[in-house]
Amino acid sequence: MNHRRNAIFVFTVEREAEPQSHKCRVMIVDDNVPIRHAIRELLTLNDDVEIVAEAGNGNEAVELALRCQPDVILMDLNMPMMNGVKAARWIKSLWNDISIIGLCGVPDTYTVDAFRRAGALATISKNRLNQLPAAIQGACSHKAHARARARKSA
């Protein structure tokens, strides 16, 4: 009798050293296609940002994070299959060095706290998408400083 077992394999991918003019690699996760397009259009105006992937739900986000290894993930809260908080928690448990910025319609205290507990750096209202470039720049700067500290201590 042939028994099949399901298995999940997780591989850690080491990226090569980044050049000084490193673009911030961003993944956009939102089930609303027009919102994803609006975010992409806004971010393409910034030469320091490279959109590396887009996902429509939390399951896709986890899978694409493994493949693309973005610096920053812009994560919607309410999505089918897996919401943004659960996806953020999964991603941070597997790749702690990926920065996550939560997106939601109205960032109430509960939503902000849930995203923070899941490992997000910030939560931004979809009504204030103009704040995204500064938030992404801050997340990438934070990450660059952490990498520099790690190299010094090694």
N, C-alpha and C positions, 0 to 999 in steps of 0.2 A: 504494500500500500504506500503510495507516494503522498507524503505530507508536505505541504507548502507552508512556509512561515514568512510572514511579512517582516521586513527589517528596514530600518531607517539608518542610512549611513551619513555621517557628518564629517566633512573634511575641512581642515583649517587651511586656508590659502594665504600664503605669505606674499605680500606685494613687494616688488622691487623698490629700492630707494627712490623717492620722488624728487624730481628736479625742484629748484628753488621757485620756479614759476608754476607751481602746482595749481591746477584748477580744482576747485571743490567739486567732487563727484556727488551728484544729487539724484535720489530716486523719489518719484512722486507716487503716492498711494492714495487713490480716491476712487470710489465707485461711480462718481458723477463725471462723465467724460467731458462735458463743457468746462467744469471746474479744473480738471486736469489740464485741458488745453489752455485755459486762462493762466494757470500757474506756469506752464511751460513757456507761453508767450512772454510773461513778465520776466522770467529768469533768463531767457535768451538775450535780453537787453544787457545782461551783466557778463562781461568777458571772463570773469573769474569763476564762472559756474559752467559745469558740463552736466547735462541731463543724461544719466547712464541707463535709466530704466523707468518704466511706468507700470503700475499694477492697479487692478480694479477691486481687490479684496485682500484681506489679511493673509490668507493662505498663499496667494501669489507673491505677496510682499516677503514672506519668510523665504520662499523658494528663490526669488530674485536677489534677495540680500546675500544668499550664499554664493550665487553665480557672479554677481556684479561687484560686491564689496564696496558699496558707496560710502562716502564720508558722512553724508547726511541723508536721512529719510524724512520726507514730509508725509505725515501719516494722518489720514482722516479718522475720526472717531467711529462714526456709524457706517458700517459696511456689511454686506452679506458674508456668510460663511465664517468669518472670524473678524471681530471688531478691532479697531485700532489699538486699544489698550492691550488686548490679548496678544496681538501681533507684535507690539512693541516689547512686551514682556518676553516673548519667545526670542525675538531677535537679540535683545540685550543679554539674555542668558547664554546665547551662542556666540555672539560677537559684541562684547562690551564696548569696543572702541568705536562702534558706529553711533553717531549722534542722531537723536530722533527729535523732531519738532512736531507736536500734535496740532492737528487742525480740527476745528469744530465750528458749528454755526454760532453758538453763544457760549463762550468759555466760562461757565459757572464754576463755583468753588469745587463742587464734586468732580467735575470733568478735569479740571486742572490738577487736583490732588491725585486722581486715578492715573493720569498720564505721568505725573512725577513719580509715583510709586512704581510705575512700569519702566522707569528709566529715562523718560523724555526730559530734555533740557528746558523746553518751553512749550507753551500752548498758545496758538494764535487763532483769532477769529477769522473765519472766511470772509467776513465783511472788512477785514483789515489786511488783505493780502499784500498791500504795499509795504508791510513790515517784514515780509519774508526775506528780501535781500540782506537786510541788516542782521536778521536772526541767523541766516545761513553763514554769513561772514563771521559772526561771533562764534558759531559752532565750529567752523573750520579753524579759526584762530585758537580756540580752546584746545582743539585736537592737536594742532601744530605745537603748541606750548607743551602739551603732555608728552608728545613724541620726543621733543628736545630734552625734557627732564629725564625721560627714560634712557635716552642715549647717554646723558651725562652720568647717570647712576650705574650704567653698565660697565 
